Amino acid sequence: MKSILLSISEWLNTHMFPCQYKQLLGLYCPMCGFQRSIIELLNGNFMNSVKIFPAIITMIIAIVVIIFFYLFKPQKLKIVVQAILISNLGIMILTCIVNNLFI
């Protein structure tokens, strides 16, 4: 399993998409760091992954919670997904602001 994750990580490392937002405007976008964060996560570097893209935590939690509600409480899935997406969007925007002001 580890070799599969490493090979995916290596492939992603060589096929990263450039950030069009940053290239055009010279500013970090709300998703800046996501690809590098996923690569670090696949390599087992959770803390580096969170440092690069803090919203990865809420994305992981979102995936787990959405699967749980989809399987056991589908009638409440829409409300839960909306709440998770709003909190995730807030973290991404806050990170974007901090990156553009202080980095």
DSSP file (Angstrom, degrees, kcal/mol; ACC not computed):
  #  RESIDUE AA STRUCTURE BP1 BP2  ACC     N-H-->O    O-->H-N    N-H-->O    O-->H-N    TCO  KAPPA ALPHA  PHI   PSI    X-CA   Y-CA   Z-CA
    1    1 A M     >        0   0    0      0, 0.0     4,-2.3     0, 0.0     5,-0.2   0.000 360.0 360.0 360.0 -41.5    0.0    0.0    0.0
    2    2 A K  H  >  +     0   0    0      1,-0.2     4,-2.4     2,-0.2     5,-0.2   0.886 360.0  52.3 -63.0 -38.2    2.8    2.4    0.9
    3    3 A S  H  > S+     0   0    0      2,-0.2     4,-2.2     1,-0.2    -1,-0.2   0.855 108.0  52.1 -67.0 -33.0    4.5    1.9   -2.5
    4    4 A I  H  > S+     0   0    0      2,-0.2     4,-2.3     1,-0.2    -2,-0.2   0.932 110.7  47.2 -66.4 -45.0    1.2    2.7   -4.2
    5    5 A L  H  X S+     0   0    0     -4,-2.3     4,-2.6     1,-0.2    -2,-0.2   0.897 112.5  50.0 -63.3 -39.8    0.8    5.9   -2.3
    6    6 A L  H  X S+     0   0    0     -4,-2.4     4,-2.7     2,-0.2    -1,-0.2   0.894 110.1  49.5 -66.0 -39.0    4.4    6.8   -3.0
    7    7 A S  H  X S+     0   0    0     -4,-2.2     4,-2.2     2,-0.2    -2,-0.2   0.886 112.1  48.3 -68.5 -36.6    4.0    6.2   -6.7
    8    8 A I  H  X S+     0   0    0     -4,-2.3     4,-2.8     2,-0.2    -2,-0.2   0.924 112.1  50.4 -64.4 -43.2    0.8    8.3   -6.8
    9    9 A S  H  X S+     0   0    0     -4,-2.6     4,-2.3     1,-0.2    -2,-0.2   0.911 110.6  48.3 -60.6 -44.4    2.8   11.0   -4.9
   10   10 A E  H  X S+     0   0    0     -4,-2.7     4,-1.5     2,-0.2    -1,-0.2   0.906 111.9  49.6 -63.4 -41.6    5.6   10.9   -7.4
   11   11 A W  H  X S+     0   0    0     -4,-2.2     4,-0.9     1,-0.2     3,-0.3   0.937 111.8  47.9 -63.5 -46.0    3.2   11.1  -10.3
   12   12 A L  H >< S+     0   0    0     -4,-2.8     3,-0.6     1,-0.2    -1,-0.2   0.880 107.2  57.7 -61.6 -37.6    1.4   14.1   -8.7
   13   13 A N  H 3< S+     0   0    0     -4,-2.3     3,-0.5     1,-0.2    -1,-0.2   0.850 111.2  41.5 -61.4 -35.0    4.8   15.8   -8.1
   14   14 A T  H 3< S+     0   0    0     -4,-1.5    -1,-0.2    -3,-0.3    -2,-0.2   0.546 118.4  46.5 -90.5  -7.5    5.6   15.6  -11.8
   15   15 A H  S << S+     0   0    0     -4,-0.9    -1,-0.2    -3,-0.6    -2,-0.2  -0.107  74.8 149.7-125.7  35.9    2.1   16.6  -13.0
   16   16 A M        -     0   0    0     -3,-0.5    -3,-0.1     1,-0.1    -4,-0.0  -0.469  44.3-126.4 -73.0 140.2    1.2   19.6  -10.8
   17   17 A F        -     0   0    0     -2,-0.2     2,-0.1     1,-0.0    18,-0.1  -0.682  23.3-121.8 -82.7 136.1   -1.0   22.2  -12.3
   18   18 A P        -     0   0    0      0, 0.0     2,-0.8     0, 0.0     3,-0.1  -0.497  29.0-108.2 -73.9 150.1    0.2   25.8  -12.1
   19   19 A C     >  -     0   0    0      1,-0.2     4,-2.2    -2,-0.1     5,-0.2  -0.699  28.1-167.5 -81.6 109.5   -2.0   28.3  -10.3
   20   20 A Q  H  > S+     0   0    0     -2,-0.8     4,-2.5     1,-0.2     5,-0.3   0.869  86.8  56.6 -64.9 -37.0   -3.5   30.5  -13.0
   21   21 A Y  H  >>S+     0   0    0      1,-0.2     4,-2.7     2,-0.2     6,-0.6   0.924 110.3  43.6 -59.9 -46.7   -4.7   33.0  -10.4
   22   22 A K  H  >5S+     0   0    0      1,-0.2     4,-1.6     3,-0.2    -1,-0.2   0.876 113.6  51.3 -69.6 -37.1   -1.2   33.5   -9.0
   23   23 A Q  H  <5S+     0   0    0     -4,-2.2    -2,-0.2     2,-0.2    -1,-0.2   0.898 118.3  37.3 -66.4 -39.6    0.3   33.7  -12.5
   24   24 A L  H  <5S+     0   0    0     -4,-2.5    -2,-0.2    -5,-0.2    -3,-0.2   0.915 134.0  20.4 -79.2 -44.3   -2.2   36.3  -13.6
   25   25 A L  H  <5S-     0   0    0     -4,-2.7    -3,-0.2    -5,-0.3    -2,-0.2   0.625  91.4-127.9-104.0 -16.3   -2.5   38.4  -10.4
   26   26 A G  S  <<S+     0   0    0     -4,-1.6     2,-0.3    -5,-0.5    -4,-0.2   0.645  72.8 112.9  76.1  13.7    0.6   37.6   -8.5
   27   27 A L  S    S-     0   0    0     -6,-0.6    -1,-0.3     0, 0.0     2,-0.2  -0.841  74.0-104.4-117.3 154.5   -1.5   36.7   -5.4
   28   28 A Y        -     0   0    0     -2,-0.3    72,-0.1    68,-0.2    71,-0.0  -0.556  34.8-141.3 -73.3 140.3   -2.2   33.4   -3.6
   29   29 A C    >   -     0   0    0     -2,-0.2     3,-1.6     1,-0.1    -1,-0.0  -0.526  29.1-100.1 -94.0 168.5   -5.6   31.9   -4.3
   30   30 A P  T 3  S+     0   0    0      0, 0.0    65,-0.1     0, 0.0    66,-0.1   0.753 124.1  47.0 -61.4 -22.8   -7.8   30.2   -1.7
   31   31 A M  T >  S+     0   0    0      2,-0.1     3,-2.3    65,-0.0     4,-0.3   0.395  78.9 131.6 -99.6   2.7   -6.7   26.8   -3.0
   32   32 A C  T <  S+     0   0    0     -3,-1.6    -4,-0.0     1,-0.3     0, 0.0  -0.352  74.3  23.1 -58.3 128.3   -2.9   27.6   -3.2
   33   33 A G  T 3> S+     0   0    0     -2,-0.1     4,-2.5    20,-0.1    -1,-0.3   0.262  87.3 114.0 100.3 -10.0   -1.0   24.8   -1.6
   34   34 A F  H <> S+     0   0    0     -3,-2.3     4,-2.4     2,-0.2     5,-0.2   0.928  77.9  46.3 -61.0 -46.9   -3.7   22.1   -2.0
   35   35 A Q  H  > S+     0   0    0     -4,-0.3     4,-2.1     1,-0.2    -1,-0.2   0.928 115.2  45.9 -63.0 -45.1   -1.7   20.0   -4.5
   36   36 A R  H  > S+     0   0    0      1,-0.2     4,-2.4     2,-0.2    -1,-0.2   0.867 111.2  54.3 -65.2 -34.9    1.5   20.1   -2.4
   37   37 A S  H  X S+     0   0    0     -4,-2.5     4,-2.4     2,-0.2    -2,-0.2   0.908 107.7  49.0 -64.8 -42.6   -0.6   19.4    0.7
   38   38 A I  H  X S+     0   0    0     -4,-2.4     4,-2.5     2,-0.2    -2,-0.2   0.907 110.6  51.4 -63.2 -41.9   -2.1   16.2   -0.9
   39   39 A I  H  X S+     0   0    0     -4,-2.1     4,-1.6     2,-0.2    -2,-0.2   0.927 111.0  47.4 -61.9 -44.9    1.4   15.1   -1.9
   40   40 A E  H  <>S+     0   0    0     -4,-2.4     5,-2.8     1,-0.2     4,-0.3   0.895 111.4  51.8 -62.5 -39.7    2.7   15.6    1.7
   41   41 A L  H ><5S+     0   0    0     -4,-2.4     3,-1.2     1,-0.2    -2,-0.2   0.907 108.3  50.4 -63.8 -42.0   -0.3   13.7    3.0
   42   42 A L  H 3<5S+     0   0    0     -4,-2.5    -1,-0.2     1,-0.3    -2,-0.2   0.809 108.2  53.9 -65.6 -29.4    0.3   10.8    0.7
   43   43 A N  T 3<5S-     0   0    0     -4,-1.6    -1,-0.3    -5,-0.2    -2,-0.2   0.486 121.9-108.9 -82.6  -2.5    3.9   10.7    1.9
   44   44 A G  T < 5S+     0   0    0     -3,-1.2     2,-1.2    -4,-0.3    -3,-0.2   0.589  79.4 130.6  88.4  10.4    2.7   10.5    5.5
   45   45 A N     >< +     0   0    0     -5,-2.8     4,-2.2     1,-0.2     5,-0.1  -0.628  22.5 164.5 -97.7  75.0    3.7   14.0    6.5
   46   46 A F  H  > S+     0   0    0     -2,-1.2     4,-2.2     1,-0.2    -1,-0.2   0.909  72.5  49.2 -61.2 -45.9    0.5   15.1    8.1
   47   47 A M  H  > S+     0   0    0      1,-0.2     4,-2.2     2,-0.2    -1,-0.2   0.895 112.0  48.1 -64.8 -40.1    1.8   18.1    9.9
   48   48 A N  H  > S+     0   0    0      2,-0.2     4,-2.2     1,-0.2    -1,-0.2   0.892 110.0  54.4 -64.2 -38.1    3.6   19.5    6.8
   49   49 A S  H  X S+     0   0    0     -4,-2.2     4,-2.1     1,-0.2    -2,-0.2   0.910 110.0  45.6 -60.8 -43.4    0.4   18.9    4.9
   50   50 A V  H  < S+     0   0    0     -4,-2.2    -1,-0.2     1,-0.2    -2,-0.2   0.872 110.8  53.4 -69.5 -37.4   -1.6   21.0    7.4
   51   51 A K  H  < S+     0   0    0     -4,-2.2    -2,-0.2     1,-0.2    -1,-0.2   0.891 112.5  44.7 -63.4 -39.0    1.1   23.8    7.4
   52   52 A I  H  < S+     0   0    0     -4,-2.2    -2,-0.2     1,-0.3    -1,-0.2   0.907 136.0   8.3 -71.8 -42.5    0.9   24.0    3.6
   53   53 A F    ><  -     0   0    0     -4,-2.1     3,-2.1    -5,-0.2    -1,-0.3  -0.754  64.1-171.4-144.9  89.6   -2.9   24.0    3.4
   54   54 A P  T >  S+     0   0    0      0, 0.0     3,-1.4     0, 0.0     4,-0.5   0.754  81.2  69.5 -58.0 -27.6   -4.8   24.2    6.7
   55   55 A A  T 3> S+     0   0    0      1,-0.3     4,-1.9     2,-0.2     5,-0.2   0.586  75.5  85.9 -69.3  -7.6   -8.2   23.5    5.2
   56   56 A I  H <> S+     0   0    0     -3,-2.1     4,-2.2     1,-0.2    -1,-0.3   0.832  83.4  59.2 -61.6 -30.5   -7.0   19.9    4.5
   57   57 A I  H <> S+     0   0    0     -3,-1.4     4,-2.5    -4,-0.2    -1,-0.2   0.954 107.6  43.0 -63.2 -49.6   -8.2   19.0    8.0
   58   58 A T  H  > S+     0   0    0     -4,-0.5     4,-2.5     1,-0.2    -1,-0.2   0.817 111.7  55.8 -68.8 -28.1  -11.8   20.1    7.4
   59   59 A M  H  X S+     0   0    0     -4,-1.9     4,-2.2     2,-0.2    -1,-0.2   0.914 109.3  45.8 -67.4 -41.5  -11.7   18.4    4.0
   60   60 A I  H  X S+     0   0    0     -4,-2.2     4,-2.0     2,-0.2    -2,-0.2   0.934 115.0  47.0 -65.2 -46.0  -10.7   15.1    5.6
   61   61 A I  H  X S+     0   0    0     -4,-2.5     4,-2.9     1,-0.2     5,-0.2   0.906 110.4  54.6 -61.0 -41.0  -13.4   15.5    8.3
   62   62 A A  H  X S+     0   0    0     -4,-2.5     4,-2.9     1,-0.2     5,-0.3   0.914 106.4  50.3 -59.8 -44.8  -15.9   16.5    5.6
   63   63 A I  H  X S+     0   0    0     -4,-2.2     4,-2.1     2,-0.2    -1,-0.2   0.931 113.9  44.7 -60.6 -46.0  -15.3   13.3    3.6
   64   64 A V  H  X S+     0   0    0     -4,-2.0     4,-2.3     2,-0.2    -2,-0.2   0.935 116.5  45.5 -64.1 -47.4  -15.7   11.1    6.7
   65   65 A V  H  X S+     0   0    0     -4,-2.9     4,-2.9     2,-0.2     5,-0.3   0.903 111.9  51.6 -65.4 -41.9  -18.8   12.9    7.9
   66   66 A I  H  X S+     0   0    0     -4,-2.9     4,-2.5    -5,-0.2    -1,-0.2   0.913 110.6  48.4 -63.0 -42.4  -20.4   13.0    4.5
   67   67 A I  H  X S+     0   0    0     -4,-2.1     4,-2.1    -5,-0.3    -1,-0.2   0.932 112.6  49.6 -62.2 -44.4  -19.9    9.2    4.1
   68   68 A F  H  X S+     0   0    0     -4,-2.3     4,-2.8     1,-0.2     5,-0.5   0.951 114.8  42.6 -59.4 -51.0  -21.4    8.7    7.6
   69   69 A F  H  X S+     0   0    0     -4,-2.9     4,-1.3     1,-0.2     8,-0.2   0.853 111.8  55.1 -67.5 -33.8  -24.5   10.8    6.9
   70   70 A Y  H  < S+     0   0    0     -4,-2.5    -1,-0.2    -5,-0.3    -2,-0.2   0.902 116.6  37.2 -62.9 -40.0  -24.9    9.3    3.5
   71   71 A L  H  < S+     0   0    0     -4,-2.1    -2,-0.2    -5,-0.2    -1,-0.2   0.874 134.2  18.2 -80.1 -38.4  -25.0    5.8    4.9
   72   72 A F  H  < S+     0   0    0     -4,-2.8    -3,-0.2    -5,-0.2    -2,-0.2   0.742 134.4  21.4-112.5 -27.5  -26.9    6.4    8.2
   73   73 A K    ><  +     0   0    0     -4,-1.3     3,-1.6    -5,-0.5     4,-0.4  -0.444  60.2 160.4-141.1  64.3  -28.8    9.7    8.0
   74   74 A P  G >  S+     0   0    0      0, 0.0     3,-1.0     0, 0.0     4,-0.4   0.767  70.8  67.0 -62.0 -25.2  -29.3   10.7    4.4
   75   75 A Q  G 3  S+     0   0    0      1,-0.2     4,-0.2     2,-0.1     3,-0.2   0.760 106.4  41.3 -67.8 -22.9  -32.2   13.1    5.3
   76   76 A K  G <> S+     0   0    0     -3,-1.6     4,-1.9    -7,-0.2    -1,-0.2   0.361  87.1  98.9-102.0   3.6  -29.8   15.4    7.1
   77   77 A L  H <> S+     0   0    0     -3,-1.0     4,-2.8    -4,-0.4     5,-0.2   0.887  77.5  54.8 -60.3 -43.0  -27.0   15.1    4.6
   78   78 A K  H  > S+     0   0    0     -4,-0.4     4,-2.1     1,-0.2    -1,-0.2   0.911 109.8  45.8 -60.8 -44.8  -27.8   18.4    2.8
   79   79 A I  H  > S+     0   0    0      2,-0.2     4,-2.2    -4,-0.2    -1,-0.2   0.911 114.6  48.1 -65.1 -42.9  -27.6   20.5    6.0
   80   80 A V  H  X S+     0   0    0     -4,-1.9     4,-2.5     2,-0.2     5,-0.2   0.922 111.2  49.7 -65.4 -44.6  -24.4   18.8    7.2
   81   81 A V  H  X S+     0   0    0     -4,-2.8     4,-2.7     1,-0.2     5,-0.2   0.906 110.6  50.7 -62.1 -41.9  -22.7   19.3    3.8
   82   82 A Q  H  X S+     0   0    0     -4,-2.1     4,-2.3    -5,-0.2    -1,-0.2   0.924 111.4  47.6 -62.3 -44.4  -23.7   23.0    3.7
   83   83 A A  H  X S+     0   0    0     -4,-2.2     4,-2.2     2,-0.2    -2,-0.2   0.913 113.9  47.0 -63.6 -43.0  -22.2   23.6    7.2
   84   84 A I  H  X S+     0   0    0     -4,-2.5     4,-2.6     1,-0.2    -2,-0.2   0.917 112.4  49.4 -65.8 -43.7  -19.0   21.8    6.4
   85   85 A L  H  X S+     0   0    0     -4,-2.7     4,-2.6    -5,-0.2    -2,-0.2   0.888 110.5  50.3 -65.0 -38.6  -18.6   23.6    3.0
   86   86 A I  H  X S+     0   0    0     -4,-2.3     4,-2.2    -5,-0.2    -1,-0.2   0.925 113.0  45.8 -65.5 -43.5  -19.2   27.0    4.6
   87   87 A S  H  X S+     0   0    0     -4,-2.2     4,-2.1     2,-0.2    -2,-0.2   0.908 113.9  49.1 -66.3 -39.4  -16.6   26.3    7.4
   88   88 A N  H  X S+     0   0    0     -4,-2.6     4,-2.4     2,-0.2    -2,-0.2   0.910 110.6  50.1 -64.8 -42.4  -14.1   25.0    4.8
   89   89 A L  H  X S+     0   0    0     -4,-2.6     4,-2.6     1,-0.2     5,-0.2   0.898 109.0  53.0 -62.5 -40.4  -14.6   28.0    2.6
   90   90 A G  H  X S+     0   0    0     -4,-2.2     4,-2.5     2,-0.2    -2,-0.2   0.916 110.0  47.2 -60.7 -44.3  -14.0   30.3    5.6
   91   91 A I  H  X S+     0   0    0     -4,-2.1     4,-2.6     2,-0.2    -2,-0.2   0.907 112.4  50.2 -64.1 -41.8  -10.8   28.6    6.5
   92   92 A M  H  X S+     0   0    0     -4,-2.4     4,-2.2     2,-0.2    -2,-0.2   0.909 112.6  45.9 -64.9 -41.9   -9.6   28.7    2.8
   93   93 A I  H  X S+     0   0    0     -4,-2.6     4,-2.4     2,-0.2    -2,-0.2   0.917 113.1  49.7 -67.7 -42.6  -10.4   32.5    2.6
   94   94 A L  H  X S+     0   0    0     -4,-2.5     4,-2.5    -5,-0.2    -2,-0.2   0.920 112.1  48.3 -60.8 -44.1   -8.7   33.2    5.9
   95   95 A T  H  X S+     0   0    0     -4,-2.6     4,-2.8     1,-0.2    -1,-0.2   0.896 110.3  52.4 -62.5 -40.6   -5.6   31.3    4.8
   96   96 A C  H  X S+     0   0    0     -4,-2.2     4,-2.2     2,-0.2    -2,-0.2   0.920 110.4  47.5 -61.5 -44.9   -5.6   33.1    1.5
   97   97 A I  H  X S+     0   0    0     -4,-2.4     4,-1.9     2,-0.2     5,-0.2   0.935 113.5  47.3 -62.5 -46.9   -5.8   36.5    3.2
   98   98 A V  H  X S+     0   0    0     -4,-2.5     4,-2.7     1,-0.2     5,-0.4   0.920 112.1  50.3 -61.5 -44.4   -3.0   35.6    5.7
   99   99 A N  H  X S+     0   0    0     -4,-2.8     4,-1.5     1,-0.2    -1,-0.2   0.898 113.0  45.9 -61.7 -40.8   -0.8   34.2    2.9
  100  100 A N  H  < S+     0   0    0     -4,-2.2    -1,-0.2    -5,-0.2    -2,-0.2   0.788 119.1  40.4 -75.2 -27.0   -1.2   37.4    0.8
  101  101 A L  H  < S+     0   0    0     -4,-1.9    -2,-0.2    -5,-0.2    -1,-0.2   0.834 129.1  23.4 -88.5 -34.1   -0.6   39.8    3.7
  102  102 A F  H  <        0   0    0     -4,-2.7    -3,-0.2    -5,-0.2    -2,-0.2   0.508 360.0 360.0-116.4  -6.0    2.2   38.1    5.5
  103  103 A I     <        0   0    0     -4,-1.5    -3,-0.1    -5,-0.4    -4,-0.1   0.400 360.0 360.0-115.0 360.0    4.0   35.8    3.1
